[in-house]
């Protein structure tokens, strides 16, 4: 595959350090689901293992992969689990989200009875996303039963926010109020048991100090991407994030074509002048959104150049007419910097009518990734140089 993702692990650790300092004394749980937002699950977790209090994943197999990579940091599986997945998650010593009083709770109880060990759980309360979670009105009774249920080791209680990224404070603060009311009757018992309260993801951790509680769950900001433009405008003067991922490919051919020439499937684009069309060896199968057809730009030779024609499954087109001396093999930057120009994941998402989250999450796991860790590399080099000066 003539395509590469470069991941700066030092930038990821820097983002964690900066956001952790902002959110302190709340602990930092790094969300590494969806292959660490496209950055690579195991390499990112290994780089952060000494820097975070916990990792959050969505699936049981992600928890297993972290343990297989040597991660001993606590793990929370946020997503729903089938019976077989429950066993895998518990065997990986991961806590699971308990969000229902129904059949899943019975599965958990049966597993605990069979193994003789209580299952570590974080109870989820729905306060307004209308997704997974106990109804807030039913939560006090459910939590009381969990605290006395020998099958359960209640380690956390949490909720998820619906509108924090859009700065919609009224709804967000109403969710906090519902969450507070739901756990207030059990507050002394929860504190005595050391049960961790958490609600804030990246945006809320930045914008709403009251929502940081005992722990934040930071996903997109961990990787140096702003949750939304509104969040960036509100916080950028106090917090700097460093994008950790760059995405590049090259031109497999540059074709000189006449005016009026059709480019790509469906004949949706025709050149309006004598043009140079660069062909990329990637398309929507490699994570390049088809919605970029006729929209958005990439960087070639330090200049922005437009996508033209339809994005194909494995190929796509750029109009490179205005780039001097461009040749086959020229580098194309889809996300990252080239000269004075930069394209971020959110920029690509905007052009495709989506968000940076989706751009990153849909990057194929098999796409080659190259990891840089300049901070660690320079520290290792310094230690080696110092050792070389010690008399033997």
Helices and strands as residue ranges (DSSP letters): E 3-8, H 9-23, E 27-31, H 33-37, H 41-48, E 54-57, H 60-68, E 74-77, H 83-91, E 95-98, H 103-115, E 119-126, E 134-135, H 136-148, E 152-158, G 164-166, H 169-184, H 187-193, E 196-198, H 202-207, G 209-211, E 215-218, G 220-223, H 229-235, E 245-257, E 262-263, G 265-267, E 269-270, E 275-280, G 284-286, G 290-292, E 297-300, E 303-308, E 316-319, E 331-338, E 341-343, H 345-351, H 356-361, E 369-372, H 374-388
